[in-house]
Each structure stands twice: as C-alpha cells, then as structure tokens.
Amino acid sequence: MTVRTIGSAQGLRDPYGVWERLREVDADGGVLVRPDGHVAWRARTADSADELPKVLAEVLHAPAGPAA
C-alpha cells in the first residue's frame, strides 16, 4: 500500500488547490484508491476518518475488527 500526502511539509505540494478540487476533498480529507485506479472511498474532511476501517473491510471483503 502506498500513502501519499498532499500539502504537508513531507508530502507533495498543491499550491493552486487543483488536487483538492479534482478529488472533491478538503485539505484534511482523504481518498482511498484501488490499485486499478478506482476510487473506493472519499472523505471530504477528517471527520469521516472513523469510517475507514469499515470501508477497508468492505473493499477487502474481510470482517471489520474493533477500532483501536
């Protein structure tokens, strides 16, 4: 799995907000992209991050475990 950070000091830069606009997420949001390029999940803000374990379980066809 590859994690890319856009806009952080360690990540890629998006000075014009193009990535944010095209991906329909705010600066603190996230996008889960399958290896085939299909967007499996999108969260406009970090408020939706607690959904990620459930979404990953669905994408991987595995039972969701308790949140840590």
C-alpha positions as CSV (number, residue, x, y, z in Angstrom):
1,M,0.0,0.0,0.0
2,T,1.2,3.5,-0.8
3,V,0.2,6.5,1.1
4,R,0.6,9.9,-0.5
5,T,0.3,13.1,1.5
6,I,-0.7,16.3,-0.4
7,G,0.1,19.6,1.1
8,S,2.1,18.6,4.2
9,A,5.7,19.5,4.8
10,Q,6.7,15.9,3.9
11,G,4.3,15.4,1.1
12,L,3.6,16.8,-2.4
13,R,2.6,20.4,-2.8
14,D,-0.7,21.7,-4.2
15,P,-0.3,25.4,-4.3
16,Y,-3.3,26.1,-6.5
17,G,-5.7,23.6,-4.8
18,V,-6.1,21.6,-8.0
19,W,-5.8,18.2,-6.3
20,E,-8.3,19.2,-3.6
21,R,-10.8,20.5,-6.3
22,L,-10.5,17.5,-8.6
23,R,-10.7,14.9,-5.8
24,E,-13.6,16.8,-4.1
25,V,-12.0,16.7,-0.7
26,D,-10.9,19.4,1.7
27,A,-7.2,19.8,2.8
28,D,-7.8,17.4,5.7
29,G,-9.9,14.8,3.7
30,G,-8.8,11.6,2.1
31,V,-9.3,9.4,-0.9
32,L,-8.8,5.6,-1.0
33,V,-7.8,4.5,-4.5
34,R,-7.7,0.8,-5.5
35,P,-4.6,-0.4,-7.5
36,D,-6.8,-0.3,-10.7
37,G,-7.3,3.4,-10.1
38,H,-11.0,3.1,-9.0
39,V,-11.9,5.5,-6.1
40,A,-13.2,3.1,-3.4
41,W,-13.9,5.8,-0.8
42,R,-13.7,9.5,-0.3
43,A,-14.0,11.7,2.8
44,R,-14.3,15.4,2.3
45,T,-12.9,16.1,5.8
46,A,-11.1,14.2,8.6
47,D,-14.4,14.0,10.4
48,S,-15.2,10.9,8.3
49,A,-11.9,9.1,9.0
50,D,-13.6,6.8,11.5
51,E,-15.4,5.2,8.6
52,L,-12.1,4.0,7.0
53,P,-11.8,0.6,8.9
54,K,-15.3,-0.4,7.8
55,V,-14.7,0.7,4.2
56,L,-11.4,-1.2,4.1
57,A,-13.1,-4.3,5.3
58,E,-15.7,-4.0,2.6
59,V,-13.1,-3.3,-0.1
60,L,-11.0,-6.3,1.1
61,H,-14.1,-8.5,1.7
62,A,-13.0,-9.0,5.3
63,P,-14.8,-8.7,8.6
64,A,-14.2,-5.3,10.3
65,G,-12.4,-5.6,13.6
66,P,-12.9,-3.3,16.6
67,A,-11.4,0.1,16.2
68,A,-8.2,0.6,18.1
